[in-house]
Amino acid sequence: AWRKSSPTAVNLVPVGTAWWGNWAKPYTSFYPQSATSVTGPWVDLAYTSSYATPSKVYAALPGTVGNSYFRMIKRPFTKLQVLMPGETAAPNTPTGKTGTPDAQSVGVPFNVTINACDSVWRVVSTDDTVAVSSTDTTATDGAAVLLPTNVTLAAGTATYTMTFNASGSWTVTATDVTDGTKTPNTGTTTVVP
């Protein structure tokens, strides 16, 4: 919807746009919010048709926003998240995820996603090292090394290959090794028939 070939190009306005928003770069881990009053309550702002220049980001804000106040908020990294196969991240929900873990098979590798999150389960960029452990004391990592082992996050996330080596109902826990003040997280129990 945008004509980006020139800095003086004409922007096509998507249907339903009420506001143009722009903010300066860098804005890593910042999120736009809106409110009807300067004192809030503030809600996360959905925007469409965003594009970036070397110094700014521009976005079309939908007519459903209808609010007069906007801000950028940076939420700090406070806790880890473990997503088992079959689960999907769902920021701004009580558990931060949706779905049910898929059953796994003894001796078959699978991937676990580990995220660094803020208080509402949004991924926050960090390169912390995380220890991964399991209630299956025979579980191994992708190199067949017994857990616990470490993984380093990249931009706040990592895909970790592991294997359950015994039947049962098991959990996986991620603990920040770099900064012990971050809240560890134990994933949803996964069945291994």
Buried (B, 14 or more C-beta within 10 A) or exposed (E): EBEEEEEEEEBEEEEEBEBEBEBEEEBEBBBBBBBBEEEEEBEEBEBEBEBEEEEEBBBBBBEEBEBEEBBEEEBEBBBBBBBBBBBEBBBEEEEBBEBEBEEBEBEEBBEBBBBBBBEBBBBBEBEBBBBBBBBBEBBBBBEEEEBBBEBEBEEBBBEBEBBBBEEBEBBBBBBBBEEEEBEBBBBBEBEBE
